[in-house]
Amino acid sequence: MSVLVSILITFLVVILVLWLVNRLPLDGRTKQIAQVVVIIIGIISLLRYLAVF
């Protein structure tokens, strides 16, 4: 059960950070790079919770 809660919290944090990145006054290319970095970090975090790493 705790793994499921951790995955849910990670998913919500990634969504929140992506929303905050969209709110920043950045140009399109920089915003896209920031979004990709956040998604990659989120996927790695989720894989750690699933004991893949």
Backbone as ProteinMPNN parsed JSONL, in Angstrom:
{"seq_chain_A": "MSVLVSILITFLVVILVLWLVNRLPLDGRTKQIAQVVVIIIGIISLLRYLAVF", "coords_chain_A": {"N_chain_A": [[0.818, -1.201, 0.0], [1.978, 1.231, 0.729], [3.749, 1.681, -1.349], [2.074, 2.242, -3.458], [0.955, 4.658, -2.595], [3.263, 6.229, -2.574], [3.895, 6.234, -5.307], [1.664, 7.598, -6.291], [1.972, 10.106, -5.037], [4.402, 10.914, -6.193], [3.608, 11.093, -8.883], [1.733, 13.188, -8.693], [3.406, 15.279, -7.854], [5.089, 15.541, -10.083], [3.234, 16.405, -11.997], [2.493, 18.851, -10.821], [4.951, 20.257, -10.897], [5.352, 20.358, -13.676], [3.202, 22.0, -14.348], [3.981, 24.33, -13.048], [6.308, 24.917, -14.485], [5.193, 25.55, -16.938], [4.027, 27.951, -16.249], [6.15, 29.675, -15.975], [7.962, 32.482, -17.29], [9.386, 31.712, -19.876], [11.169, 31.095, -22.974], [10.002, 29.105, -25.753], [11.673, 26.875, -26.43], [13.364, 26.51, -24.174], [11.455, 26.011, -22.225], [10.402, 23.61, -23.161], [12.63, 21.917, -22.911], [12.918, 21.961, -20.111], [10.521, 20.718, -19.38], [10.898, 18.138, -20.442], [13.081, 17.279, -18.904], [11.917, 17.23, -16.344], [9.972, 15.244, -16.722], [11.589, 13.009, -17.294], [13.006, 12.748, -14.87], [10.827, 12.2, -13.213], [9.958, 9.715, -14.276], [12.199, 8.112, -13.736], [12.147, 8.217, -10.963], [9.691, 6.932, -10.449], [10.301, 4.385, -11.441], [12.214, 3.635, -9.587], [10.631, 3.337, -7.302], [9.2, 1.117, -8.069], [11.068, -0.788, -7.892], [12.82, -1.346, -9.995], [15.305, -0.34, -10.431]], "CA_chain_A": [[0.0, 0.0, 0.0], [2.825, 2.42, 0.788], [4.326, 1.89, -2.679], [1.031, 2.889, -4.249], [0.875, 6.048, -2.137], [4.48, 6.901, -3.05], [3.744, 6.441, -6.745], [0.662, 8.649, -6.473], [2.574, 11.378, -4.65], [5.378, 11.259, -7.232], [2.851, 11.503, -10.061], [1.163, 14.51, -8.43], [4.502, 16.252, -7.822], [5.517, 15.762, -11.472], [2.204, 17.236, -12.63], [2.602, 20.192, -10.256], [6.16, 20.898, -11.416], [5.098, 20.672, -15.083], [2.312, 23.157, -14.386], [4.783, 25.497, -12.676], [7.207, 25.224, -15.601], [4.383, 26.241, -17.949], [3.74, 29.301, -15.772], [7.355, 30.502, -16.023], [8.116, 33.265, -18.523], [10.535, 31.23, -20.64], [10.874, 30.881, -24.383], [9.463, 27.779, -26.027], [12.695, 25.816, -26.428], [13.789, 26.296, -22.795], [10.328, 25.417, -21.526], [10.309, 22.23, -23.608], [13.737, 21.197, -22.285], [12.587, 21.812, -18.693], [9.463, 19.717, -19.276], [11.486, 16.827, -20.694], [13.893, 16.938, -17.739], [11.001, 16.885, -15.249], [9.349, 13.951, -17.037], [12.611, 11.969, -17.143], [13.225, 12.564, -13.429], [9.642, 11.53, -12.69], [9.962, 8.313, -14.695], [13.248, 7.429, -12.971], [11.649, 8.079, -9.593], [8.672, 5.885, -10.438], [10.978, 3.102, -11.609], [12.856, 3.294, -8.318], [9.586, 2.84, -6.401], [8.8, -0.206, -8.527], [12.251, -1.631, -7.661], [13.466, -1.707, -11.246], [16.717, 0.022, -10.221]], "C_chain_A": [[0.863, 1.268, 0.0], [3.481, 2.714, -0.558], [3.328, 2.609, -3.563], [0.886, 4.359, -3.874], [2.09, 6.829, -2.632], [4.406, 7.184, -4.543], [2.751, 7.566, -7.024], [1.231, 10.018, -6.124], [3.587, 11.835, -5.69], [4.674, 11.765, -8.486], [2.278, 12.908, -9.875], [2.237, 15.588, -8.4], [4.987, 16.562, -9.236], [4.507, 16.659, -12.195], [2.285, 18.674, -12.121], [3.811, 20.935, -10.809], [5.989, 21.24, -12.898], [4.194, 21.887, -15.221], [3.091, 24.424, -14.044], [5.751, 25.893, -13.784], [6.433, 25.952, -16.694], [4.069, 27.667, -17.548], [4.947, 30.229, -15.858], [7.444, 31.264, -17.345], [9.386, 32.884, -19.278], [10.154, 31.128, -22.112], [10.517, 29.413, -24.604], [10.468, 26.656, -25.916], [13.132, 25.485, -24.999], [12.693, 25.618, -21.987], [10.186, 23.944, -21.892], [11.417, 21.379, -22.985], [13.448, 20.956, -20.806], [11.508, 20.754, -18.499], [10.007, 18.307, -19.481], [12.315, 16.372, -19.497], [13.007, 16.509, -16.574], [10.365, 15.52, -15.499], [10.349, 12.813, -16.863], [12.881, 11.701, -15.662], [12.036, 11.853, -12.792], [9.599, 10.058, -13.048], [11.02, 7.527, -13.924], [12.799, 7.222, -11.526], [10.594, 6.984, -9.489], [9.296, 4.5, -10.602], [11.702, 2.667, -10.342], [11.836, 2.752, -7.333], [9.129, 1.431, -6.804], [9.943, -1.207, -8.467], [12.852, -2.159, -8.96], [14.969, -1.423, -11.126], [17.162, -0.487, -8.874]], "O_chain_A": [[0.521, 2.256, -0.649], [3.742, 3.874, -0.876], [3.702, 3.493, -4.334], [0.711, 5.209, -4.747], [1.953, 7.974, -3.064], [4.809, 8.256, -4.994], [2.983, 8.395, -7.904], [0.994, 10.988, -6.845], [3.629, 13.016, -6.034], [5.098, 12.755, -9.082], [2.331, 13.727, -10.793], [2.005, 16.701, -8.873], [5.267, 17.717, -9.555], [4.897, 17.571, -12.924], [2.16, 19.615, -12.905], [3.711, 22.113, -11.153], [6.432, 22.302, -13.336], [4.395, 22.713, -16.111], [2.893, 25.467, -14.667], [5.99, 27.081, -14.0], [6.961, 26.876, -17.313], [3.864, 28.517, -18.414], [4.786, 31.449, -15.819], [7.048, 30.751, -18.392], [10.348, 33.651, -19.312], [8.974, 31.081, -22.457], [10.718, 28.582, -23.719], [10.16, 25.596, -25.369], [13.256, 24.312, -24.647], [12.971, 24.751, -21.159], [9.882, 23.118, -21.032], [11.17, 20.244, -22.578], [13.704, 19.865, -20.298], [11.574, 19.972, -17.55], [9.616, 17.382, -18.769], [12.259, 15.203, -19.115], [13.312, 15.532, -15.891], [10.236, 14.722, -14.571], [9.994, 11.757, -16.338], [12.974, 10.545, -15.251], [12.216, 10.997, -11.926], [9.241, 9.231, -12.21], [10.766, 6.399, -13.502], [13.048, 6.169, -10.939], [10.606, 6.197, -8.543], [8.855, 3.545, -9.963], [11.795, 1.474, -10.053], [12.13, 1.808, -6.6], [8.715, 0.647, -5.95], [9.811, -2.339, -8.933], [13.336, -3.29, -9.012], [15.795, -2.168, -11.651], [18.316, -0.295, -8.491]]}, "name": "protein", "num_of_chains": 1, "seq": "MSVLVSILITFLVVILVLWLVNRLPLDGRTKQIAQVVVIIIGIISLLRYLAVF"}
